[in-house]
């Protein structure tokens, strides 16, 4: 009997080893694979300690700005007609382009040897800072001493959609989170009844890159931009369906929250928290959004200041809405205005006519936005950024060696202008310089990633530390580059 028991024990031990070697190894492999794939979801290995993903969070250091209003002119207006005064370029107007400007360069449409093109605008200096602006602007020159210009910006992309993605997500490829998403991920929202990131569009079309420029990418979906409208219902499908009153809607939300909370406690997926927050936010937005998006109750002098017309979709209305939104605690407001593609084929915005018309649509309202923020004591804590995806060439666009019917410029990556105001940046300041023809940046060049790093810095973030783990790698807005533009900070 003793011998039989010993043999059974030995057999059991052998079976255990055999089971481990033959079957458990595959289980261990699946565990390892699951750990690796666990980072392929929307979760970070650093689980959030907050119940609501939009709860207020503390930045890395004391911030100089509480919110951002980013004004993006989709299509890229020419800096040589607006901000970058080049008298030497005027002397070469109509003369053949130097070969050195063409060798080894990529262009969207230029073929053959184009002629140089002097600025169509007439430049003057304004304010105590002596900022150069063209006669395209009537109102904005009065705010010259509030603006910090970056006149030697450069980018890696020369086509509209990839360049827009690069400006707002830090990558020319789809799938990365937008700047506004990173900001709300890092800071949360100050107003529990409004999204932390709101998008307003004008010009009749969406940006070339589509809604991906305000997408959340691999961040939890609660951080994506919420597109609102200045005409009609502010948010599509926000109203309750017929036959569903608010009390019944609240009961439905509470039931969904209970189910989702149970699921989160079981699986610990941050996207479940995002789903809970989105349902709750949608319910709160039904009351808060129509109120804040209604500009009809603004006093007459405000409408005269901005040039707004309630009930219409316009850039002016969106500028006023941007002020109202940041006043209510929204972290990031993104304005996209379409129609700035300054080609000379008659289809785009020609330099002589179309560009002047577009400037007339934004000049008064941008000036009003800066004035309004300043008068309310909000400009110091609101960073206003004016930008576009790339610049324009100093030579006349041609296609297949033929001149265009109107004056236009091709896409250009090496030197263009963006500016910032408020939010702790210097007032009446200009940084960067392009060569005498406006082709190459020759002094204090700043990259797209540098601008992104600076915006995050003003909000209290070290751009290298605002990260999210995805697919086994730590990602950030500035990817593996970028430096804070310290000279522009007050």
C-alpha positions in Angstrom: 0.0 0.0 0.0 2.8 2.4 0.9 4.5 1.6 -2.4 1.3 2.2 -4.3 0.8 5.6 -2.6 4.3 6.7 -3.5 3.7 5.7 -7.1 0.5 7.7 -7.2 2.2 10.7 -5.8 5.0 10.5 -8.2 2.5 10.1 -11.1 0.6 13.2 -9.9 3.8 15.2 -9.8 4.7 14.0 -13.3 1.2 14.9 -14.5 1.6 18.4 -12.9 4.9 18.9 -14.7 3.5 17.5 -17.9 0.5 19.8 -17.6 2.7 22.8 -17.0 5.0 22.1 -19.9 2.4 21.1 -22.4 -0.5 23.5 -21.5 0.4 26.2 -19.1 3.2 27.5 -21.3 0.6 28.6 -23.9 -1.3 30.2 -21.1 1.8 32.1 -19.9 2.3 33.2 -23.5 -1.2 34.5 -23.7 -0.7 36.4 -20.5 2.5 38.0 -21.8 0.7 38.8 -25.1 -2.2 40.2 -23.2 0.1 42.5 -21.3 1.7 43.7 -24.5 -1.7 44.2 -26.2 -3.1 45.9 -23.1 -1.2 49.0 -24.2 -2.9 48.9 -27.6 -6.2 50.0 -26.1 -6.9 53.6 -25.0 -5.6 52.9 -21.5 -2.4 54.1 -20.0 -0.5 51.9 -17.5 -0.8 54.8 -15.2 -4.5 54.6 -14.3 -6.3 57.8 -13.6 -7.3 58.3 -10.0 -10.2 60.5 -10.8 -13.8 59.3 -11.3 -14.5 61.8 -14.0 -11.9 62.2 -16.8 -12.8 65.9 -17.1 -12.2 66.7 -13.4 -9.8 69.6 -12.9 -6.2 68.5 -12.8 -3.0 70.3 -11.7 -0.4 71.1 -14.4 3.3 70.5 -13.9 4.0 74.1 -12.8 2.2 77.4 -12.4 0.4 78.4 -15.6 0.4 81.8 -17.2 -2.7 81.0 -19.3 -5.9 79.3 -18.3 -7.3 78.8 -21.8 -6.4 79.0 -25.5 -8.3 80.4 -28.5 -6.6 79.1 -31.7 -7.6 80.9 -34.9 -6.6 78.8 -37.9 -6.9 80.2 -41.4 -7.4 77.0 -43.5 -5.6 77.2 -46.9 -2.7 79.4 -45.8 -2.9 83.2 -46.6 0.3 84.7 -47.9 2.5 86.1 -45.2 4.1 88.3 -47.9 0.8 90.2 -48.4 0.0 90.5 -44.7 3.0 90.5 -42.2 6.4 90.0 -43.8 7.5 93.3 -45.4 10.1 92.7 -48.2 11.0 95.8 -50.2 13.7 94.0 -52.1 11.2 91.5 -53.4 9.3 94.4 -55.0 12.4 95.3 -57.0 12.5 91.9 -58.6 8.8 91.8 -59.4 8.3 90.2 -62.9 11.9 89.0 -63.2 12.8 85.3 -63.5 13.2 83.3 -60.3 16.8 82.6 -59.2 17.7 78.9 -60.0 18.9 78.4 -56.4 15.2 78.8 -55.3 14.2 75.9 -57.5 17.0 73.4 -57.3 16.1 70.4 -55.1 12.8 71.9 -53.9 9.3 70.5 -54.0 6.3 72.6 -55.0 2.7 71.8 -55.3 2.1 73.5 -58.7 5.2 75.5 -59.8 6.6 74.1 -63.0 9.4 75.6 -65.1 10.9 78.9 -64.1 8.4 81.3 -62.6 8.6 85.0 -62.2 9.2 86.7 -58.9 6.2 88.5 -57.4 6.3 91.6 -55.2 3.8 92.1 -52.5 0.4 93.2 -53.6 -0.2 94.9 -50.2 1.2 98.2 -49.1 3.0 98.0 -45.7 3.3 100.5 -42.8 4.6 100.3 -39.3 2.1 100.5 -36.4 2.2 101.1 -32.7 5.2 101.8 -30.4 6.5 98.4 -31.5 6.7 99.4 -35.1 5.1 96.2 -36.3 4.8 95.9 -40.1 1.3 95.2 -41.4 -0.2 95.7 -44.8 -3.1 97.8 -45.9 -5.2 94.7 -46.1 -5.9 95.3 -42.5 -8.0 98.3 -41.2 -8.8 97.4 -37.6 -6.0 95.1 -36.4 -3.1 97.6 -36.5 -4.5 99.3 -33.4 -3.7 96.0 -31.5 -0.1 95.9 -32.8 1.4 96.4 -29.4 -0.5 93.4 -28.0 0.9 90.9 -30.6 4.0 88.7 -30.7 4.9 87.7 -34.2 6.9 84.6 -35.2 8.2 85.5 -38.6 10.4 82.5 -39.4 8.1 79.6 -38.8 8.7 76.4 -40.8 7.0 73.1 -41.2 7.7 69.6 -42.7 4.5 69.4 -44.9 3.6 71.3 -48.1 0.1 69.9 -48.8 -2.9 71.2 -46.9 -4.3 68.2 -45.1 -1.0 66.7 -43.8 0.1 70.2 -42.9 -3.1 70.9 -40.9 -2.7 67.6 -39.1 0.9 68.4 -38.4 0.0 71.8 -36.9 -2.7 70.4 -34.7 -1.7 66.9 -33.8 2.1 67.0 -34.2 2.0 64.4 -36.9 1.1 64.3 -40.6 -0.5 60.9 -40.1 -4.0 60.2 -39.0 -4.6 58.8 -35.5 -2.8 61.3 -33.2 -4.6 63.4 -30.6 -5.2 67.0 -31.4 -3.7 69.8 -29.3 -7.0 70.6 -27.7 -7.4 67.0 -26.7 -4.0 67.0 -25.1 -4.8 70.1 -23.2 -8.1 68.8 -21.8 -6.4 65.4 -21.0 -3.8 67.3 -19.0 -6.1 70.0 -17.4 -9.6 68.7 -17.4 -12.4 71.2 -17.6 -13.3 74.1 -15.2 -16.9 73.9 -16.1 -18.7 70.6 -15.4 -21.5 71.6 -17.7 -19.5 72.3 -20.8 -16.9 70.4 -22.8 -13.2 71.3 -22.2 -12.5 71.5 -26.0 -14.9 73.2 -28.4 -14.6 73.6 -32.2 -16.2 76.3 -34.3 -16.0 76.4 -38.1 -16.8 79.0 -40.8 -16.2 79.6 -44.5 -18.7 77.0 -45.7 -16.4 73.9 -45.5 -14.5 71.9 -43.0 -10.7 71.9 -43.0 -9.0 69.8 -45.7 -7.9 67.3 -43.0 -11.5 66.9 -41.8 -12.5 66.4 -38.3 -9.3 64.5 -37.5 -7.7 67.9 -36.7 -9.8 68.0 -33.5 -10.0 64.2 -32.9 -8.9 62.5 -29.7 -6.7 59.9 -31.5 -5.7 57.2 -29.0 -6.7 59.3 -26.0 -10.1 58.5 -24.3 -12.9 59.8 -26.5 -14.1 62.2 -23.9 -11.2 64.5 -24.9 -12.1 64.9 -28.5 -13.3 68.4 -29.7 -17.0 69.0 -29.6 -18.1 70.9 -32.7 -20.7 73.6 -32.1 -22.6 75.7 -34.6 -23.4 79.4 -34.5 -26.5 78.8 -36.7 -29.4 76.5 -35.8 -29.0 73.9 -33.0 -25.6 74.5 -31.4 -24.9 70.7 -31.3 -26.5 68.2 -33.5 -28.8 65.6 -31.8 -28.5 67.5 -28.5 -32.3 67.8 -28.0 -34.4 65.0 -26.5 -36.4 62.9 -29.0 -40.2 63.4 -29.1 -41.9 61.7 -26.2 -38.8 61.7 -24.0 -38.9 64.4 -21.2 -35.9 65.5 -19.2 -36.8 63.4 -16.1 -37.0 60.2 -18.1 -33.8 61.1 -19.8 -32.1 61.5 -16.4 -33.3 58.1 -15.3 -31.9 56.6 -18.5 -28.6 58.3 -17.9 -28.5 57.0 -14.3 -29.2 53.5 -15.4 -26.4 53.6 -18.1 -24.0 55.1 -15.5 -24.7 52.2 -13.1 -24.0 49.6 -15.8 -20.9 51.4 -17.1 -19.6 51.8 -13.5 -19.9 48.1 -12.9 -18.1 47.4 -16.1 -15.3 49.8 -15.2 -14.8 48.2 -11.7 -14.5 44.8 -13.5 -12.2 45.7 -16.4 -10.6 49.0 -15.4 -10.8 50.4 -18.9 -10.5 54.2 -18.9 -12.7 54.3 -22.0 -15.6 53.2 -19.8 -15.0 56.3 -17.6 -15.0 58.3 -20.8 -18.3 56.8 -21.8 -19.8 57.7 -18.4 -18.5 61.3 -18.6 -19.9 61.7 -22.1 -23.4 60.6 -21.2 -23.4 62.9 -18.2 -21.9 65.8 -20.2 -24.5 65.4 -23.0 -27.2 65.6 -20.4 -25.8 68.8 -18.8 -25.0 70.4 -22.2 -28.8 70.3 -23.1 -29.2 73.2 -20.7 -25.8 74.9 -20.7 -24.8 74.9 -24.4 -27.9 76.6 -25.8 -27.4 79.4 -23.2 -23.7 80.0 -23.8 -24.1 79.7 -27.6 -26.9 82.3 -27.8 -25.4 85.6 -28.8 -28.7 87.4 -29.3 -28.7 88.6 -25.7 -25.4 90.3 -26.0 -25.6 94.2 -25.8 -25.8 96.2 -29.0 -22.3 97.7 -28.5 -20.8 94.1 -28.5 -22.5 93.3 -31.8 -21.2 96.5 -33.3 -17.7 95.8 -31.9 -17.5 92.3 -33.5 -19.7 92.9 -36.5 -21.9 90.0 -35.5 -25.3 89.0 -36.8 -27.2 86.5 -34.6 -28.6 83.5 -36.4 -26.0 83.4 -39.0 -22.9 81.3 -39.4 -19.8 83.5 -39.6 -16.3 83.9 -38.3 -17.4 87.1 -36.5 -20.1 85.1 -34.6 -17.5 82.5 -33.7 -15.1 85.0 -32.3 -17.7 86.3 -30.0 -18.7 82.7 -29.0 -15.0 82.0 -28.3 -14.9 84.8 -25.8 -18.1 83.6 -24.1 -16.8 80.0 -24.0 -13.5 80.8 -22.3 -15.4 83.1 -20.0 -17.4 80.1 -18.9 -14.2 78.0 -18.3 -13.7 76.1 -21.6 -10.0 75.3 -21.9 -9.4 75.2 -25.6 -11.5 76.8 -28.3 -10.5 76.1 -31.9 -11.8 78.3 -34.8 -11.3 77.1 -38.3 -12.0 79.4 -41.2 -12.0 77.9 -44.7 -11.1 79.6 -48.0 -7.5 81.0 -47.7 -5.9 79.0 -50.5 -4.1 81.9 -52.4 -3.6 80.4 -55.8 -3.9 82.3 -59.1 -6.1 80.0 -61.1 -9.3 81.8 -60.3 -10.6 78.9 -58.2 -8.8 79.8 -55.0 -8.4 83.1 -53.1 -6.4 85.3 -55.5 -4.0 87.8 -53.9 -5.6 90.9 -55.6 -9.3 90.3 -54.7 -10.1 87.1 -52.8 -7.5 87.6 -50.1 -8.7 91.2 -49.4 -12.3 89.9 -49.1 -11.2 87.2 -46.6 -9.3 89.7 -44.5 -12.4 91.9 -44.5 -14.3 88.9 -43.0 -11.8 88.5 -40.0 -10.2 91.9 -39.5 -12.8 93.5 -37.3 -13.8 90.4 -35.3 -10.2 89.4 -34.4 -9.5 93.0 -33.3 -12.8 92.9 -31.3 -11.8 89.6 -29.7 -8.5 91.0 -28.4 -10.1 94.3 -27.3 -13.0 92.5 -25.5 -10.7 90.1 -23.7 -8.5 92.9 -22.6 -11.3 95.1 -21.4 -12.7 92.2 -19.3 -9.3 91.5 -17.8 -9.2 88.1 -19.6 -6.4 88.6 -22.1 -3.6 88.0 -19.6 -5.0 84.5 -18.9 -6.2 83.7 -22.4 -3.6 82.8 -25.1 -4.9 83.8 -28.5 -3.0 82.2 -31.4 -3.4 83.1 -35.1 -1.9 80.6 -37.5 -2.1 78.5 -40.7 -0.5 75.4 -42.0 2.4 76.8 -44.1 3.5 79.8 -46.0 3.6 81.1 -49.6 6.4 81.4 -52.1 7.9 84.8 -53.1 7.5 83.8 -56.8 4.4 83.8 -58.9 2.7 80.5 -59.2 2.7 78.8 -62.6 1.5 75.5 -63.9 3.2 73.7 -66.8 5.3 76.8 -67.4 2.2 79.0 -67.9 1.2 82.0 -65.9 -2.1 82.0 -64.0 -4.8 84.5 -64.9 -4.6 86.0 -61.3 -1.7 86.7 -59.0 -1.1 83.7 -56.7 1.6 82.0 -54.7 2.5 78.3 -54.3 2.7 76.4 -51.0 5.9 77.0 -49.1 7.3 75.3 -46.0 10.5 77.3 -45.2 9.2 80.7 -43.9 5.8 81.8 -42.8 4.2 83.9 -40.0 2.1 83.0 -36.9 1.4 85.3 -34.0 0.2 85.1 -30.4 -1.3 87.5 -28.0 -2.1 87.5 -24.2 -1.6 84.4 -22.1 1.8 85.5 -20.8 3.6 86.2 -24.1 5.5 89.4 -24.8 3.5 92.4 -26.0 4.5 94.3 -29.2 7.2 91.8 -30.1 8.6 90.3 -33.3 10.8 87.3 -33.4 12.4 85.6 -36.4 13.5 86.9 -39.8 13.4 85.6 -43.3 15.9 86.6 -46.0 15.4 89.8 -48.1 13.1 88.0 -50.5 11.1 86.1 -47.9 12.2 82.6 -49.0 14.4 81.2 -46.2 14.3 81.7 -42.5 17.7 83.1 -41.5 17.3 84.1 -37.9 15.4 82.6 -34.9 13.6 80.0 -36.9 10.8 78.3 -35.1 9.3 74.9 -35.9 5.7 73.7 -35.6 6.7 71.6 -32.6 8.3 74.6 -31.0 5.0 76.5 -31.2 3.1 73.5 -29.7 5.7 73.2 -26.9 5.3 76.9 -26.1 1.5 76.8 -26.0 1.6 73.9 -23.6 4.3 75.7 -21.5 2.0 78.7 -21.1 -0.7 76.3 -19.8 1.7 75.0 -17.2 3.1 71.9 -19.0 6.5 70.5 -19.7 5.7 69.2 -23.2 8.2 66.3 -22.8 6.3 65.1 -19.7 2.7 65.4 -20.9 2.6 61.9 -22.3 0.2 59.0 -22.9 1.3 55.4 -23.3 0.0 53.7 -26.4 1.1 50.5 -28.1 4.1 50.2 -25.7 5.4 53.7 -26.4 5.0 57.0 -24.6 3.5 59.6 -27.0 3.3 63.3 -26.7 2.0 66.2 -28.8 5.5 67.3 -29.9 6.6 63.7 -30.7 10.4 63.5 -30.2 11.2 67.2 -30.9 10.2 70.7 -30.0 11.6 73.4 -27.6 9.8 76.2 -25.8 10.3 79.6 -27.6 11.6 81.3 -24.5 12.2 84.7 -26.2 8.5 85.2 -26.8 7.5 84.6 -23.2 7.0 87.7 -21.0 
